[in-house]
Amino acid sequence: MLKEAMFYEKLEDKLVNCNLCSHRCRKIADSKRGICGVRENRGGKLYSLVYGRVVARSVDPIEKKPLFQFLPGSMSYSIATVGCNFRCGNCQNFDISQLPKERKVIVGQETSPEEIVSAAKRNNCKSIAYTYSEPTIFFEYALDVAKLAKKEGLKNVFVTNGYITQEALREIAPYLDAANIDLKSFSDDFYKNNCGARLKPVLDSIKLYKSLGIWTEITTLIIPTLNDSEDELQKIAEFIKEEVGEDTPWHITQFHSMYKLPDLPRTPVETLRKARQIGLEAGLSYVYEGNVPGETGENTYCHNCKKTLIQRFGYSIQENKIKDSKCTYCGAKIDGVHP
């Protein structure tokens, strides 16, 4: 169904400005769409073309988001529509994220917010995750689902590129409990060339998420030759430590050749280990290696006594030694939201 968009301005001659994401698309003409491909000007009004049109849904471990310190071991009902405001060359979900731009089509099964919340409860999920594509671009739908989920005792999780505007984030913040935000690089050139975006809005967004009390974890996919230098990894670690907080988990994940980057090699495990060491030496309490099941870097360790608290293999938890949000060995507080 069509839904009039939030966060837009009407201009003369039926033009509109969109203020949902940091692209802030200007002077969108009648019958034209913004960069995301799913918000269209019709007669001087901006509409969401994807409200309630679910293209992907699944019951996932919360660890898959990845969120390692938010209700670990729980399941999250995950949903997406088509569309994205980025055009990342490494996108693993390009078949849905880029569909409105590459083929100019909108697909998805009409699903009400009530149906999503009911399905989440029926599947014994503790949360609803807005994921796979970019949740900002289906903001109106996510907001309505999140409000209803909150009333029903479910948590809400954004898995996002962090390109939301301050005004939009403040609107949904009362209903958001956690977010995993991609910090894809610390290079503005990388963002421009690989994503079609800029770095600074992402950094500002990460800080705002944290300041609004939303549990925040950060992910960096390490792509060989593009964002894997020790200098860049050091800058990311220092930004997290100094501007977001040492209690913020940083996920360093392995790249697999994908979409428009088919010729780049898989990230060496040694690079992930080095990146994790950089994060720990920078003063971060929790640094994880991702996409490499069996690596010890996917476990949660006590930041104080260094004992293993949550032992993982992939997305499954083998053992959890956190009780009442504390290390059972030394009693140190373990940051996050624990059952």
Residue pairs with C-beta under 8 A, 6 or more apart in sequence:
1 51
1 52
1 53
1 110
2 42
2 47
2 48
2 49
2 51
3 47
3 48
3 51
3 52
3 140
3 141
4 45
4 46
4 47
4 48
5 18
5 20
5 39
5 46
5 47
5 48
5 140
6 20
6 139
6 140
6 143
6 168
6 171
7 18
7 19
7 20
7 139
7 165
7 167
7 168
8 16
8 17
8 18
8 19
8 20
8 39
8 46
9 16
9 17
9 19
10 16
10 44
10 45
11 17
11 27
14 29
14 30
14 41
14 43
14 44
15 27
15 28
15 29
15 30
15 41
15 44
16 27
16 28
16 41
16 44
16 45
16 46
17 24
17 25
17 26
17 27
17 28
18 24
18 25
18 28
18 34
18 39
18 46
19 165
19 167
19 168
20 39
20 136
20 137
20 139
20 164
20 165
20 168
21 36
21 85
21 136
21 137
21 163
21 164
21 165
21 168
22 163
22 164
22 165
22 197
22 198
22 201
22 205
23 34
23 35
23 36
23 85
23 163
23 197
24 165
25 34
25 35
25 39
28 34
28 39
28 41
28 46
29 41
30 41
30 42
30 43
30 44
31 40
31 41
31 42
32 40
32 41
33 39
33 40
33 41
33 49
33 100
34 40
34 85
35 85
35 196
36 83
36 84
36 85
36 100
36 134
36 137
37 82
37 83
37 84
37 99
37 100
37 101
37 104
38 48
38 49
38 50
38 81
38 82
38 83
38 100
38 106
38 137
38 138
39 46
39 47
39 48
39 49
39 137
40 46
40 47
40 49
41 47
48 138
48 139
48 140
48 141
49 100
49 106
50 81
50 82
50 83
50 106
50 108
50 137
50 138
50 141
51 138
51 140
51 141
52 108
52 110
52 111
52 112
52 113
52 141
53 81
53 82
53 106
53 107
53 108
53 109
53 110
53 111
54 79
54 80
54 81
54 108
54 109
54 111
54 116
55 80
55 81
55 82
55 96
55 107
55 108
55 109
55 133
56 78
56 79
56 80
56 93
56 96
56 132
56 133
57 77
57 78
57 79
57 80
57 111
57 116
57 119
58 77
58 78
59 75
59 76
59 77
59 78
59 123
59 125
60 75
60 76
60 78
60 129
60 315
61 73
61 74
61 75
61 76
61 315
61 316
62 70
62 71
62 72
62 73
62 74
62 75
62 76
62 126
62 127
62 129
62 157
63 72
63 73
63 312
63 314
63 315
63 316
63 317
64 76
64 78
64 315
65 76
65 129
65 131
65 157
65 159
65 180
66 180
66 217
66 219
66 251
66 253
66 288
66 290
67 157
67 178
67 180
67 215
67 217
68 217
68 249
68 251
68 286
68 288
68 300
68 310
68 312
68 336
69 215
69 217
69 249
69 286
69 300
69 334
69 335
69 336
69 337
69 338
70 155
70 157
70 177
70 178
70 215
70 217
70 336
70 337
71 126
71 127
71 155
71 337
71 338
71 339
72 300
72 310
72 317
72 320
72 322
72 336
72 338
72 339
73 317
73 320
73 339
74 125
74 126
74 127
74 339
75 123
75 124
75 125
75 126
76 125
76 126
76 127
76 128
76 129
76 157
77 116
77 119
77 120
77 123
77 125
77 127
77 128
77 129
78 128
78 129
78 130
78 131
78 132
79 111
79 116
79 128
79 129
79 130
79 131
79 132
79 145
80 93
80 96
80 130
80 131
80 132
80 133
80 135
80 138
81 96
81 108
81 133
81 137
81 138
81 141
82 96
82 97
82 99
82 100
82 106
82 107
82 108
82 133
83 96
83 97
83 99
83 100
83 101
83 133
83 134
83 137
83 138
84 91
84 97
84 98
84 133
84 134
84 137
84 161
85 134
85 136
85 137
85 161
85 163
85 197
86 97
86 134
86 161
86 163
86 195
86 196
86 197
87 98
87 101
87 195
87 196
88 184
88 194
88 195
88 259
89 194
89 259
89 260
89 261
90 194
90 221
90 223
90 255
90 258
90 259
90 260
90 261
91 97
91 98
91 258
91 259
92 256
92 258
92 259
93 132
93 133
94 258
94 259
96 132
96 133
97 132
97 133
97 134
99 105
99 106
99 107
100 106
113 141
113 144
113 145
113 147
113 148
114 148
116 128
116 145
116 149
117 128
117 145
117 148
117 149
117 152
117 154
120 127
120 128
120 149
120 154
121 152
121 154
125 154
126 154
126 155
127 149
127 154
127 155
127 156
127 157
127 177
127 178
128 145
128 146
128 149
128 154
128 155
128 156
128 157
129 157
129 158
129 159
130 138
130 142
130 145
130 146
130 156
130 157
130 158
130 159
130 160
131 157
131 158
131 159
132 159
134 160
134 161
134 163
135 142
135 158
135 159
135 160
136 160
136 161
136 163
136 164
136 168
139 164
139 168
139 172
142 158
142 172
143 171
143 172
143 175
145 156
146 156
146 172
146 175
146 176
147 175
149 155
149 156
149 175
150 156
150 175
155 177
155 178
155 337
156 175
156 176
156 177
156 178
157 176
157 177
157 178
157 179
157 180
158 176
158 178
158 179
158 180
158 181
159 179
159 180
160 179
160 180
160 181
160 182
161 181
161 182
161 184
161 195
161 197
161 202
162 181
162 182
162 183
162 201
162 202
162 205
162 206
162 209
163 197
163 201
163 202
163 205
164 205
166 204
166 205
166 208
169 205
169 208
169 209
169 212
170 212
173 212
173 213
173 214
176 214
177 214
177 215
177 337
178 214
178 215
178 216
178 217
178 337
179 209
179 214
179 215
179 216
179 217
180 216
180 217
180 218
180 219
180 251
181 202
181 205
181 206
181 209
181 216
181 217
181 218
181 219
182 202
182 218
182 219
182 220
182 221
183 202
183 203
183 206
183 218
183 219
183 220
183 236
183 239
183 240
184 190
184 191
184 194
184 195
184 202
184 220
184 221
184 227
185 191
185 194
185 199
185 220
185 226
185 227
185 232
186 199
186 227
186 232
186 235
186 236
186 239
187 199
187 227
187 232
188 198
188 199
188 200
190 199
190 226
190 227
191 197
191 198
191 199
191 202
192 198
194 226
203 239
203 243
206 216
206 218
206 243
206 244
207 243
207 244
209 216
210 216
210 244
210 245
210 248
215 336
215 337
216 244
216 248
217 248
217 249
217 250
217 251
218 240
218 244
218 248
218 249
218 250
218 251
219 250
219 251
219 252
219 253
219 290
220 227
220 233
220 236
220 250
220 251
220 252
220 253
220 275
221 253
221 254
221 255
222 228
222 233
222 252
222 253
222 254
222 255
222 267
222 271
222 272
222 275
223 255
223 261
223 264
223 267
224 255
224 264
224 265
224 266
224 267
224 268
224 271
225 264
226 264
228 267
228 271
228 275
230 274
230 278
233 252
233 274
233 275
233 278
233 279
234 278
234 282
236 250
237 250
237 278
237 279
237 281
237 282
237 284
238 282
240 246
240 248
240 250
240 279
240 282
240 284
241 282
241 283
241 284
246 283
246 284
246 285
247 285
247 286
247 335
248 284
248 286
249 286
249 287
249 288
249 336
250 279
250 284
250 286
250 287
250 288
251 288
251 290
252 272
252 275
252 276
252 279
252 287
252 288
252 289
252 290
252 297
253 267
253 272
253 289
253 290
253 291
254 266
254 267
254 269
254 272
254 289
254 290
254 291
254 292
255 261
255 264
255 266
255 267
256 266
256 291
257 263
257 264
257 265
257 266
269 289
269 292
269 295
272 289
272 292
272 295
272 297
273 289
273 295
273 297
275 287
275 289
276 287
276 288
276 289
276 297
279 287
280 287
285 303
285 335
286 300
286 301
286 303
286 335
287 297
288 297
288 298
288 300
289 295
289 297
289 298
290 298
292 298
293 313
293 314
294 313
298 312
298 313
298 314
299 308
299 309
299 310
299 311
299 312
300 308
300 309
300 310
300 312
300 322
300 334
301 307
301 308
301 309
302 309
302 327
302 329
302 330
302 332
302 334
303 332
303 334
304 327
304 330
304 332
305 327
305 329
305 330
305 332
307 321
307 327
307 329
307 330
308 319
308 321
309 320
309 321
309 322
309 327
309 328
309 334
310 317
310 319
310 320
310 321
310 322
311 317
311 318
311 319
311 320
312 318
321 327
321 328
321 329
322 328
322 334
322 338
324 338
325 333
325 334
325 336
325 338
326 332
326 333
326 334
327 334
